[in-house]
Amino acid sequence: MLKPSSYAFRNDDTSILTMDSIGWQTINSSAYSFTGDNRPDCGHVIFQYTLSGQGYLDYEQQSIALPKGTAFLVKVPSSHRYFYQNQGEPWEAIWLNLRGDEANRIWDLVIALEGPVIRRESGSPLIQGLWKLLRMVAEGKATDKYQLSIAVYEWMLTLLQSSRELTKDMSPNSSTIIQTAKNFMKEHYAKPLTLDMISQHCEINKHYLCRLFQRSEQTSPLAYLRDRRVEAALALLRTTDLPIQDIGQHCGFDSPSYFGKIFRTYMTMTPKEYRLKQLEFPFDAIYYE
């Protein structure tokens, strides 16, 4: 059974992402105070999530409370201080320290999106993934630096993905509309779809659909549809002997010349050239999502 504990890893390999330490602890002393620009252990990033109680983070001349459901992200060294003030209830937290250029890069991206303090539910994939990491280490299932690097990189991608999804500021209803439109285009890319047809299927105004798509996907519905058509054409060129003109028609392009023009935009070559260049492009499929 998992219990409060902490684990540290030390090696001299700076070429890969590494876990510095991980732990679960209960803090009940006001002596708990760490500054980011004056500590002997440097060169890592910190993620610390509050399970109960409350801590504080001083960051850029602000004092930010860290109640249950919040986490802070800081880099060491940097100008910050995280600490506990004795208010009766202990501060219970789970934390993860990482080393490596990629950890610093992801921290910069997330802090730029959300700031140094983020909110996540305890049952979210991010926090459940953190418990999974701690359990893996506690049970001795992963102590090799390469295993740990793979595991923590997967967790960092969950962190970045959740941050980007949250900052899209999309309501559940808007997300459902986007997914409905995407599914419709994936299923019917071979047909002569128009923006009106896609928006009618989603039962919304086409201009509103375009705004939602731009906010969520940073592209337009018709550009998304074109990506799916090119993907299908690439697969057919490589895995079938269908004539190139037929492939264009099967993938929703209304003329051979338009198919060739769009294909060259994506691949900088004609469909025929791509079909012949199997050594340079040995792929059965290419995806643009």
C-alpha positions in Angstrom: 0.0 0.0 0.0 1.4 3.4 -1.0 2.3 5.7 1.9 4.0 9.1 2.3 7.6 8.7 1.2 10.2 10.3 -1.1 12.8 9.0 -3.5 15.8 10.7 -5.2 17.8 9.7 -8.3 21.4 10.8 -9.0 23.4 10.3 -12.2 25.7 12.4 -14.4 23.8 12.0 -17.6 22.7 15.5 -18.7 21.8 14.4 -22.2 18.3 13.1 -21.4 15.3 14.0 -19.3 15.7 12.6 -15.8 13.7 12.3 -12.6 15.5 14.1 -9.8 13.1 13.2 -7.0 9.5 12.4 -6.3 7.5 12.2 -3.1 4.3 12.5 -1.0 4.6 14.4 2.3 2.7 16.1 5.1 4.2 19.5 6.1 3.4 20.9 9.5 6.3 23.1 10.4 6.8 26.8 9.5 10.4 26.0 9.0 9.4 24.5 5.6 10.6 27.3 3.3 12.6 27.1 0.1 13.9 29.9 -2.1 14.7 29.3 -5.7 17.7 31.5 -6.0 19.6 30.4 -2.9 19.7 26.6 -2.6 22.5 24.1 -3.2 20.5 21.8 -5.5 20.1 23.7 -8.8 19.3 22.8 -12.4 15.8 21.2 -12.0 12.1 22.1 -12.2 9.5 21.5 -9.5 5.8 20.5 -9.7 4.1 20.3 -6.3 0.3 19.6 -6.0 -1.7 20.3 -2.8 -3.8 17.3 -1.6 -5.0 19.0 1.5 -4.3 22.1 3.7 -2.6 25.0 2.1 0.9 26.3 1.2 2.1 29.6 -0.3 4.2 30.6 -3.3 5.9 34.0 -3.5 6.4 34.7 -7.2 7.2 38.0 -9.0 6.3 40.1 -5.9 3.0 38.3 -5.4 2.1 35.8 -2.6 -0.2 33.1 -4.1 -2.2 30.7 -1.9 -1.9 27.0 -2.8 -5.1 25.4 -1.6 -6.3 21.9 -2.3 -6.4 21.2 -6.1 -3.7 23.7 -7.0 -0.1 23.0 -8.1 2.9 25.3 -8.6 5.5 25.0 -11.3 8.9 26.7 -10.7 12.5 26.4 -12.0 15.6 26.2 -9.9 17.3 28.6 -9.9 14.7 31.4 -10.2 13.3 34.1 -8.0 10.6 32.4 -5.9 9.8 31.0 -2.5 7.4 28.3 -1.5 6.6 27.8 2.1 4.1 26.7 4.8 2.5 29.0 7.4 1.2 27.1 10.5 -2.6 27.6 10.4 -3.6 24.5 12.2 -4.1 22.2 9.2 -0.9 20.6 7.8 0.0 21.0 4.1 -0.2 17.6 2.3 1.4 17.6 -1.1 2.7 15.3 -3.8 5.7 16.6 -5.8 8.0 15.8 -8.7 11.4 17.3 -9.6 12.8 16.8 -13.1 16.1 17.6 -14.8 16.9 18.2 -18.5 16.4 20.8 -21.2 13.1 19.3 -22.2 11.7 19.8 -18.7 12.7 23.4 -18.8 11.1 23.9 -22.2 7.8 22.3 -21.1 7.7 24.4 -17.9 8.2 27.6 -20.0 5.3 26.6 -22.2 2.9 25.8 -19.4 3.8 28.9 -17.3 3.3 31.0 -20.4 -0.2 29.5 -20.8 -1.4 29.3 -17.2 1.1 31.1 -15.0 3.1 29.4 -12.2 0.0 28.1 -10.4 -2.4 25.8 -12.1 -5.7 24.0 -11.0 -6.4 20.4 -11.6 -9.0 18.0 -10.2 -7.5 15.1 -8.1 -9.0 12.6 -10.5 -7.6 14.3 -13.6 -5.2 12.3 -15.9 -2.4 14.7 -14.8 -2.7 14.0 -11.1 -3.5 10.3 -11.5 -0.4 10.1 -13.7 1.6 11.6 -10.9 0.4 9.0 -8.5 1.2 6.3 -11.1 4.8 7.6 -11.3 5.1 7.5 -7.5 3.7 4.1 -7.2 6.0 2.8 -10.0 9.0 4.1 -8.1 7.8 3.0 -4.7 7.2 -0.6 -5.9 10.6 -0.7 -7.6 9.1 -1.2 -11.0 11.2 1.6 -12.6 14.6 2.7 -11.4 16.5 2.6 -14.7 17.1 6.1 -15.9 15.8 5.4 -19.4 12.6 3.8 -18.1 12.1 6.8 -15.8 12.8 9.2 -18.7 10.1 7.6 -20.8 7.6 7.6 -17.9 8.1 11.3 -16.9 8.1 12.4 -20.6 4.7 10.9 -21.0 3.5 12.7 -17.9 4.9 16.0 -19.1 3.0 15.6 -22.4 -0.2 15.1 -20.3 0.7 18.3 -18.5 1.2 20.3 -21.7 -1.9 18.8 -23.4 -4.1 19.6 -20.5 -2.8 23.1 -20.3 -3.4 23.8 -24.0 -6.9 22.3 -23.9 -7.8 24.4 -20.8 -6.5 27.6 -22.4 -8.6 27.1 -25.5 -11.5 28.4 -23.3 -13.9 26.0 -24.9 -17.2 25.1 -23.2 -18.2 21.4 -23.2 -20.9 22.2 -25.8 -18.3 23.9 -28.1 -16.0 20.9 -27.8 -18.9 18.6 -28.7 -19.6 20.7 -31.8 -16.0 20.6 -32.9 -15.8 16.8 -32.5 -19.1 16.3 -34.4 -17.7 18.4 -37.3 -14.4 16.5 -37.3 -16.1 13.1 -37.3 -18.5 14.2 -40.1 -15.6 15.3 -42.3 -13.5 12.1 -41.5 -16.5 9.9 -42.5 -17.5 11.9 -45.6 -14.3 13.5 -47.0 -14.9 11.7 -50.4 -18.1 13.7 -50.9 -18.3 17.2 -52.3 -18.8 18.8 -48.8 -19.3 22.5 -48.4 -19.0 24.7 -45.3 -22.8 25.0 -45.4 -23.2 21.2 -45.3 -20.8 20.8 -42.4 -22.5 23.5 -40.3 -25.9 22.2 -41.1 -24.9 18.8 -39.8 -23.7 20.4 -36.6 -26.9 22.5 -36.5 -25.0 25.8 -36.1 -24.2 28.9 -38.2 -21.3 28.4 -40.5 -19.6 31.6 -39.3 -19.8 30.4 -35.7 -18.4 27.0 -36.7 -15.4 28.8 -38.3 -14.8 30.8 -35.1 -14.9 27.7 -32.9 -12.6 25.8 -35.2 -10.1 28.6 -35.3 -10.1 28.9 -31.5 -9.9 25.1 -31.0 -7.7 23.9 -33.9 -6.0 27.1 -35.1 -7.3 26.2 -38.6 -10.6 26.4 -40.6 -13.1 23.5 -41.2 -12.3 23.4 -44.9 -8.5 23.3 -44.2 -9.1 20.4 -41.8 -11.2 18.6 -44.5 -8.4 19.2 -47.0 -5.9 17.6 -44.6 -8.1 14.5 -44.4 -8.4 14.2 -48.1 -4.7 14.5 -48.7 -4.1 11.8 -46.0 -6.5 9.5 -47.8 -4.8 10.2 -51.2 -1.4 9.5 -49.8 -2.5 6.1 -48.5 -4.2 5.1 -51.7 -1.2 6.2 -53.8 1.1 3.9 -51.7 -1.2 0.9 -51.1 -3.2 0.6 -54.3 -2.7 0.6 -58.1 -5.7 2.9 -58.7 -5.1 5.5 -61.4 -4.1 8.8 -60.0 -7.2 10.5 -61.5 -9.5 8.0 -59.8 -7.7 8.5 -56.5 -8.3 12.3 -56.6 -12.0 11.6 -57.2 -12.2 9.0 -54.5 -10.7 11.6 -52.0 -13.1 14.4 -52.8 -11.1 16.5 -55.2 -13.4 17.8 -58.0 -10.8 17.8 -60.8 -7.4 16.2 -61.5 -5.7 19.6 -61.9 -7.0 20.7 -58.5 -5.9 17.5 -56.9 -2.4 17.9 -58.4 -2.2 21.5 -57.2 -3.2 20.7 -53.6 -0.9 17.6 -53.5 2.1 19.7 -54.6 1.4 22.2 -51.9 1.6 19.4 -49.3 4.4 17.2 -50.7 6.3 19.5 -53.1 5.9 16.9 -55.8 3.2 15.5 -58.1 1.1 12.4 -57.0 2.9 10.4 -59.7 6.3 11.4 -58.3 5.2 10.5 -54.8 4.0 7.1 -55.9 7.4 6.4 -57.5 9.5 7.7 -54.6 9.0 4.7 -52.3 12.6 4.7 -51.1 12.5 8.4 -50.0 9.0 8.1 -48.5 8.6 4.5 -47.3 5.3 5.2 -45.5 1.9 3.6 -46.0 0.2 6.7 -44.5 1.1 10.3 -43.5 -1.1 12.2 -41.0 -1.4 16.0 -40.6 -3.2 16.2 -37.3 
